């Protein structure tokens, strides 16, 4: 068996074939998300969703013990939360201030995602801002990614729901970042809106919207624009329009790592002198690549306990089979050429290497 040494980039031979997201990736945190402080709002079970969300209720209305409408359920084939019929809007049980909120969705109707709202009004949209979700691609102020009826999306990044080809409908990835008085709307990896609360641009657009006279959306003290924006509130989902509303990979980060800009997919590895000294030397074996099998070996340093391949998009491609002595690891059916991160863990530290398979 011929062996070659690898440093930060590892050239390997591989057969060319497609590599799709596996079931193991769905409703799981990526290594980078775990490190950044994300938590799951839905782990694949209906109970996890009930633990985090309840029917929207005003402050002077009984809370029904924080119950969630029975119209929400889980589709085990889709591994997604689904809406079975029209019901009341729902909200988080906790309030959130700064956050990076992400999920994948498909929808054939007009729904919305609300954030930073309070329970003082008759509906979430009366105090909170809405990330528009509507199954349409024409330019408009309520199209997917819009700040509903305030700022239209700057581009069309939406994957349309086609009733004539339901099996081929693509998922949309929504990302909503709020930090201080500023917000970003992302759709399928593209920035489609960015704004600051209560500046001139905000009020100019707000005054031309449906909210101008009848609502106090985002106003901290109801009816008083000078009171400043609501910067700490609930997040929620619109569900009174019904239709096919499917959600998975539902996660949020509320730690100090919340940041604007593109998603950071590579785990940041900060190593101590001890960890650097215990780092194994990484190499690979050239056997079996034609079948999609990739083998790695680790020399010196601390034995490896766990290893996986992560795509540049942050998804786990494969959990590697690590040998009992912790000196080698193999991945089967890795057949797509390209770059990945090899993340491997010892008793001392977790290490990350960017590698290339070709």
C-alpha positions as CSV (number, residue, x, y, z in Angstrom):
1,X,0.0,0.0,0.0
2,X,1.4,3.3,-1.1
3,X,1.2,6.2,1.5
4,X,1.5,9.9,0.9
5,X,1.8,12.7,3.4
6,X,-0.9,15.4,3.6
7,X,-0.8,18.8,5.2
8,X,-3.6,21.4,5.0
9,X,-4.7,20.3,1.5
10,X,-4.9,16.6,0.7
11,X,-5.1,15.5,-3.0
12,X,-6.9,12.1,-3.4
13,X,-8.3,10.1,-6.3
14,X,-12.1,9.6,-6.4
15,X,-14.8,8.6,-8.7
16,X,-17.1,11.3,-10.0
17,X,-20.7,11.0,-8.8
18,X,-23.3,13.2,-7.0
19,X,-23.3,13.6,-3.3
20,X,-26.6,14.7,-1.8
21,X,-27.5,15.6,1.8
22,X,-28.0,12.5,3.8
23,X,-30.8,11.9,6.3
24,X,-28.1,12.1,9.0
25,X,-27.6,15.7,8.2
26,X,-31.2,16.8,8.7
27,X,-32.2,18.4,12.0
28,X,-28.6,18.2,13.3
29,X,-26.1,21.0,14.0
30,X,-22.9,21.2,12.0
31,X,-19.6,21.2,13.8
32,X,-19.3,25.0,13.1
33,X,-22.8,25.6,14.4
34,X,-22.1,23.7,17.6
35,X,-19.0,25.6,18.2
36,X,-20.7,28.9,17.5
37,X,-23.4,28.2,20.1
38,X,-26.5,27.2,18.1
39,X,-29.2,25.1,19.6
40,X,-32.0,23.1,17.9
41,X,-35.6,24.3,18.1
42,X,-36.7,21.1,16.4
43,X,-34.8,17.8,16.6
44,X,-37.1,15.7,14.6
45,X,-39.7,15.1,17.3
46,X,-43.0,16.9,17.8
47,X,-42.2,17.2,21.5
48,X,-39.1,19.3,20.8
49,X,-41.2,21.7,18.8
50,X,-43.9,21.9,21.6
51,X,-41.1,22.6,24.1
52,X,-40.1,25.7,22.2
53,X,-43.4,27.1,20.7
54,X,-46.9,27.7,21.8
55,X,-50.1,29.3,20.4
56,X,-49.9,33.1,20.3
57,X,-51.8,34.7,23.2
58,X,-52.2,38.2,24.3
59,X,-51.1,39.2,27.8
60,X,-54.7,39.4,29.0
61,X,-55.7,36.1,27.5
62,X,-55.4,32.7,29.2
63,X,-52.2,31.0,27.9
64,X,-53.8,27.5,27.6
65,X,-50.7,26.4,29.7
66,X,-48.5,27.2,26.8
67,X,-50.1,24.7,24.5
68,X,-49.5,24.3,20.8
69,X,-52.2,23.8,18.3
70,X,-52.9,20.2,17.2
71,X,-52.6,21.3,13.6
72,X,-48.8,21.0,13.8
73,X,-47.4,17.6,13.3
74,X,-44.2,15.8,12.1
75,X,-43.8,14.1,8.7
76,X,-41.2,11.4,9.4
77,X,-40.5,10.9,5.7
78,X,-39.7,14.6,5.2
79,X,-38.2,14.8,8.7
80,X,-40.1,18.1,9.0
81,X,-42.6,19.9,11.0
82,X,-45.8,20.3,8.9
83,X,-48.9,22.4,9.2
84,X,-52.0,20.2,8.6
85,X,-54.7,23.0,8.5
86,X,-55.3,26.6,9.3
87,X,-54.7,27.5,12.9
88,X,-53.6,30.3,15.2
89,X,-50.2,31.9,14.7
90,X,-47.6,30.6,17.1
91,X,-44.7,32.1,19.0
92,X,-41.6,31.1,20.9
93,X,-42.0,30.5,24.7
94,X,-38.8,32.6,25.2
95,X,-38.0,36.1,24.1
96,X,-34.9,36.7,22.0
97,X,-32.7,39.7,21.6
98,X,-29.8,39.2,19.3
99,X,-30.0,36.0,17.2
100,X,-29.1,34.1,14.1
101,X,-32.2,32.1,13.3
102,X,-32.1,29.5,10.5
103,X,-34.4,26.9,9.0
104,X,-35.2,25.1,5.7
105,X,-38.8,25.4,4.5
106,X,-41.2,24.7,1.6
107,X,-44.6,26.5,1.3
108,X,-47.3,26.7,-1.3
109,X,-49.1,29.6,0.3
110,X,-48.8,33.0,2.0
111,X,-47.1,32.7,5.4
112,X,-44.6,34.7,7.4
113,X,-42.0,34.6,10.0
114,X,-42.3,37.2,12.8
115,X,-39.6,38.4,15.1
116,X,-39.0,40.9,18.0
117,X,-42.7,41.1,18.8
118,X,-44.6,41.4,22.0
119,X,-47.9,40.0,23.2
120,X,-49.7,43.3,23.7
121,X,-51.5,43.2,20.3
122,X,-54.0,41.0,18.6
123,X,-51.5,39.3,16.3
124,X,-47.7,39.1,16.1
125,X,-47.4,41.3,13.0
126,X,-48.9,44.2,14.9
127,X,-45.8,44.7,17.0
128,X,-43.1,42.6,15.3
129,X,-41.5,42.7,11.9
130,X,-42.3,40.0,9.3
131,X,-39.9,38.1,7.0
132,X,-42.3,37.5,4.1
133,X,-43.0,34.0,2.8
134,X,-45.3,33.8,-0.2
135,X,-45.2,31.4,-3.1
136,X,-44.4,33.9,-5.8
137,X,-41.4,35.2,-7.7
138,X,-42.7,38.5,-9.2
139,X,-41.0,41.6,-7.7
140,X,-43.1,42.9,-4.9
141,X,-43.0,44.2,-1.3
142,X,-44.4,41.0,0.1
143,X,-42.4,38.4,-1.9
144,X,-40.1,35.9,-0.1
145,X,-37.4,37.7,1.8
146,X,-39.2,41.0,2.0
147,X,-39.6,43.0,5.2
148,X,-43.3,42.6,4.7
149,X,-44.7,45.6,2.8
150,X,-41.8,47.8,4.0
151,X,-38.7,46.7,2.0
152,X,-39.0,44.3,-1.0
153,X,-36.3,41.7,-1.5
154,X,-33.3,43.1,-3.4
155,X,-33.2,39.9,-5.6
156,X,-35.2,36.8,-6.3
157,X,-33.5,33.9,-4.5
158,X,-36.6,31.8,-3.9
159,X,-37.3,28.2,-5.0
160,X,-40.9,28.2,-6.2
161,X,-43.4,25.5,-5.0
162,X,-44.7,23.8,-8.2
163,X,-47.9,21.8,-7.6
164,X,-47.3,20.1,-11.0
165,X,-44.0,18.8,-9.7
166,X,-44.3,18.4,-6.0
167,X,-41.6,15.7,-5.8
168,X,-39.1,18.0,-7.4
169,X,-39.8,21.0,-5.2
170,X,-36.6,22.3,-3.6
171,X,-36.2,23.5,0.0
172,X,-35.5,27.1,0.8
173,X,-33.0,28.0,3.4
174,X,-34.1,31.0,5.5
175,X,-31.6,32.9,7.7
176,X,-32.5,35.9,9.8
177,X,-29.8,37.8,11.8
178,X,-30.8,40.5,14.3
179,X,-28.1,42.3,16.3
180,X,-28.8,45.6,18.1
181,X,-30.8,47.9,15.9
182,X,-29.9,46.1,12.6
183,X,-31.3,43.1,10.8
184,X,-30.3,41.0,7.8
185,X,-32.7,38.7,5.8
186,X,-31.0,35.8,3.9
187,X,-32.6,33.4,1.5
188,X,-30.8,30.4,0.0
189,X,-27.4,31.9,0.9
190,X,-28.1,35.3,-0.6
191,X,-28.6,38.5,1.3
192,X,-32.0,39.9,0.2
193,X,-32.6,42.6,2.8
194,X,-30.6,44.6,5.3
195,X,-32.0,47.5,7.4
196,X,-31.7,49.5,10.6
197,X,-34.7,50.1,12.8
198,X,-36.2,53.6,13.0
199,X,-33.8,55.6,10.8
200,X,-35.1,57.8,8.0
201,X,-35.0,55.0,5.4
202,X,-37.2,52.9,7.7
203,X,-39.8,55.5,8.4
204,X,-40.0,56.7,4.8
205,X,-40.8,53.1,3.7
206,X,-43.0,52.4,6.8
207,X,-45.1,55.5,6.1
208,X,-46.0,54.2,2.6
209,X,-46.8,50.7,3.9
210,X,-50.1,49.1,5.1
211,X,-48.7,49.6,8.7
212,X,-48.5,53.4,8.5
213,X,-51.6,54.4,10.5
214,X,-53.1,51.3,12.0
215,X,-50.1,49.7,13.7
216,X,-47.2,50.3,16.0
217,X,-45.0,47.7,14.5
218,X,-41.5,47.6,16.1
219,X,-42.3,50.5,18.4
220,X,-41.2,49.9,22.0
221,X,-44.0,51.9,23.6
222,X,-47.3,51.3,21.8
223,X,-48.2,54.3,19.7
224,X,-45.1,56.3,20.5
225,X,-42.5,56.3,17.7
226,X,-40.0,58.2,19.8
227,X,-39.8,55.4,22.3
228,X,-37.4,53.4,20.1
229,X,-37.6,50.0,18.5
230,X,-38.4,46.6,20.1
231,X,-35.1,44.9,20.5
232,X,-36.1,42.0,22.7
233,X,-39.2,40.0,21.8
234,X,-40.7,36.7,20.6
235,X,-40.2,34.9,17.3
236,X,-43.1,33.2,15.6
237,X,-44.7,31.5,12.6
238,X,-47.8,32.5,10.8
239,X,-50.2,29.6,10.3
240,X,-53.6,31.1,9.8
241,X,-53.3,30.9,6.0
242,X,-52.9,27.1,6.0
243,X,-51.5,25.4,2.9
244,X,-48.5,23.2,2.8
245,X,-46.0,24.7,5.3
246,X,-43.0,22.4,6.0
247,X,-40.0,23.2,8.2
248,X,-36.8,21.4,9.2
249,X,-33.2,22.2,10.3
250,X,-34.8,24.7,12.7
251,X,-32.0,26.3,14.9
252,X,-31.0,29.5,16.6
253,X,-27.9,31.1,18.0
254,X,-28.2,33.7,20.7
255,X,-24.6,33.8,22.0
256,X,-22.0,36.5,21.5
257,X,-20.9,34.9,18.3
258,X,-24.0,36.2,16.4
259,X,-22.6,38.1,13.4
260,X,-23.7,39.6,10.1
261,X,-22.4,38.5,6.8
262,X,-22.1,35.0,5.1
263,X,-22.3,31.9,7.1
264,X,-19.1,30.7,8.6
265,X,-18.9,27.0,7.9
266,X,-15.4,26.1,9.0
267,X,-15.0,25.2,12.7
268,X,-12.6,27.7,14.3
269,X,-9.9,25.7,16.1
270,X,-8.0,27.5,18.8
271,X,-5.1,25.3,20.0
272,X,-3.0,25.5,23.1
273,X,0.7,24.7,23.1
274,X,-0.2,21.3,24.7
275,X,-2.8,20.6,21.9
276,X,-0.4,21.6,19.2
277,X,2.2,19.2,20.6
278,X,-0.3,16.3,20.7
279,X,-1.6,16.9,17.2
280,X,-1.2,13.7,15.1
281,X,0.4,13.9,11.7
282,X,-2.2,13.3,9.1
283,X,-1.8,11.3,5.9
284,X,-3.9,9.1,3.6
285,X,-3.9,5.7,2.0
286,X,-4.4,5.4,-1.8
287,X,-6.3,2.1,-1.7
288,X,-9.9,1.7,-2.7
289,X,-10.7,5.1,-4.0
290,X,-12.3,3.7,-7.1
291,X,-15.1,2.4,-4.9
292,X,-15.6,5.7,-3.1
293,X,-13.7,4.6,0.0
294,X,-11.3,7.1,1.5
295,X,-8.8,6.1,4.2
296,X,-6.8,8.3,6.5
297,X,-4.0,7.6,9.0
298,X,-2.7,9.4,12.0
299,X,0.9,9.1,13.2
300,X,2.2,10.3,16.5
301,X,0.5,12.6,18.9
302,X,-2.7,11.6,20.8
303,X,-4.9,8.8,19.4
304,X,-8.0,9.9,17.4
305,X,-11.4,9.0,19.0
306,X,-13.8,10.5,16.4
307,X,-13.6,11.9,12.9
308,X,-15.9,13.1,10.2
309,X,-15.9,14.8,6.8
310,X,-17.7,18.2,6.6
311,X,-18.7,20.0,3.4
312,X,-17.8,23.6,2.8
313,X,-21.4,24.4,3.4
314,X,-21.0,23.0,6.9
315,X,-22.9,19.7,6.5
316,X,-21.6,16.4,7.8
317,X,-20.8,14.3,4.7
318,X,-19.7,11.2,6.6
319,X,-18.9,10.0,10.1
320,X,-15.6,8.1,9.7
321,X,-15.0,4.6,11.1
322,X,-12.0,5.1,13.5
323,X,-9.9,2.1,14.3
324,X,-9.7,0.8,17.9
325,X,-6.2,2.1,18.3
326,X,-7.1,5.5,16.9
327,X,-4.5,5.5,14.2
328,X,-6.6,5.2,11.1
329,X,-10.1,6.1,9.9
330,X,-12.1,5.2,6.8
331,X,-15.2,6.7,5.0
332,X,-17.2,4.7,2.5
333,X,-19.1,6.0,-0.5
334,X,-17.3,9.3,-0.7
335,X,-17.3,9.7,-4.5
336,X,-17.7,13.4,-5.3
337,X,-14.6,15.4,-6.1
338,X,-14.1,18.7,-4.2
339,X,-13.0,20.2,-1.0
340,X,-14.0,19.2,2.5
341,X,-13.0,19.7,6.2
342,X,-11.7,16.7,8.0
343,X,-12.6,17.3,11.7
344,X,-11.0,14.8,14.1
345,X,-11.0,14.7,17.9
346,X,-8.6,13.3,20.5
347,X,-8.6,13.4,24.2
348,X,-6.6,16.6,24.1
349,X,-8.4,18.7,21.4
350,X,-10.5,18.9,18.2
351,X,-8.6,19.6,15.0
352,X,-9.7,20.7,11.6
353,X,-8.0,20.4,8.2
354,X,-9.2,21.5,4.8
355,X,-8.7,18.8,2.3
356,X,-9.3,18.3,-1.4
357,X,-10.4,15.1,-3.1
358,X,-9.8,14.8,-6.8
